[in-house]
Amino acid sequence: MLKKIKKYFEEKSKTKKELDKIISIIRSKNDKIVDNFMNEINSSDKIIIKKLKEIGAIKIDKFIVDFHFYFKEIKNIEFTLSNLNRLQFESYGLDEFRGFKCKLIEPIKKDEYPGRFATGYFLVELDTDEIKRQASIFEKQLGKETIETIRGAQKKVGSKRIFANDKPTKKAKALYKRMIDKDKGYIDIYHFGEMFK
């Protein structure tokens, strides 16, 4: 029994360290994105791609007006950026971080606030609506019976993943909770409502 308890706390400690590292990377990348794109409104695709590469972005794809990209340090978090008329970007979790979302609400300019604590205010949330939308698309394309067959096969082989699941993962929930820090500009929907009425 003691071994199980010890193992539980070791795994919890390992997960916290992993999440803290991911949070540090996300915040650092968010700062770089805001700093590099604050004044690049309506820039050409060439300039955007060049600047994204300069800050270490990989797998850069353009979809209509949004650029989708990753960073090699955190491949389970996808970033999107648009600079059409104003800077907009967000990051959202994939796979084990499915459901996590962090979105720029309002950038803070360096010259206006030289001693600023962050590059902006970011809304951190669990994006259950998007997950449900994606699960619904899978169900329409494959059918409920096919999805249940796939889930049954996953269960048989002992997989912890659930195909076309419409709930945020445990890691996404943990990342969400640890990412919120009002003093650093990362707020939840409650604080958003209070600050941006």
Secondary structure as the mmCIF struct_conf table of DSSP 4:
data_model
#
loop_
_struct_conf.conf_type_id
_struct_conf.id
_struct_conf.beg_label_comp_id
_struct_conf.beg_label_asym_id
_struct_conf.beg_label_seq_id
_struct_conf.end_label_comp_id
_struct_conf.end_label_asym_id
_struct_conf.end_label_seq_id
HELX_RH_AL_P HELX_RH_AL_P1 LEU A 2 PHE A 37
TURN_TY1_P TURN_TY1_P1 MET A 38 ASN A 39
TURN_TY1_P TURN_TY1_P2 ILE A 41 ASN A 42
HELX_RH_AL_P HELX_RH_AL_P2 ASP A 45 GLU A 54
TURN_TY1_P TURN_TY1_P3 ILE A 55 GLY A 56
STRN STRN1 ALA A 57 PHE A 63
TURN_TY1_P TURN_TY1_P4 ILE A 64 VAL A 65
STRN STRN2 ASP A 66 PHE A 71
TURN_TY1_P TURN_TY1_P5 LYS A 72 GLU A 73
STRN STRN3 ILE A 74 SER A 82
BEND BEND1 LEU A 84 ARG A 86
STRN STRN4 GLN A 88 GLY A 93
HELX_RH_3T_P HELX_RH_3T_P1 ASP A 95 PHE A 97
TURN_TY1_P TURN_TY1_P6 ARG A 98 GLY A 99
STRN STRN5 PHE A 100 PRO A 107
TURN_TY1_P TURN_TY1_P7 LYS A 110 GLU A 112
TURN_TY1_P TURN_TY1_P8 PRO A 114 GLY A 115
BEND BEND2 PHE A 117 THR A 119
STRN STRN6 GLY A 120 LEU A 126
HELX_RH_AL_P HELX_RH_AL_P3 THR A 128 LEU A 142
HELX_RH_AL_P HELX_RH_AL_P4 LYS A 144 LYS A 156
TURN_TY1_P TURN_TY1_P9 VAL A 157 GLY A 158
TURN_TY1_P TURN_TY1_P10 PHE A 163 ALA A 164
BEND BEND3 LYS A 167 LYS A 167
HELX_RH_AL_P HELX_RH_AL_P5 LYS A 170 MET A 179
STRN STRN7 ASP A 181 ASP A 181
HELX_RH_3T_P HELX_RH_3T_P2 LYS A 182 LYS A 184
TURN_TY1_P TURN_TY1_P11 GLY A 185 GLY A 185
STRN STRN8 TYR A 186 ILE A 187
HELX_RH_AL_P HELX_RH_AL_P6 ILE A 189 MET A 195
#
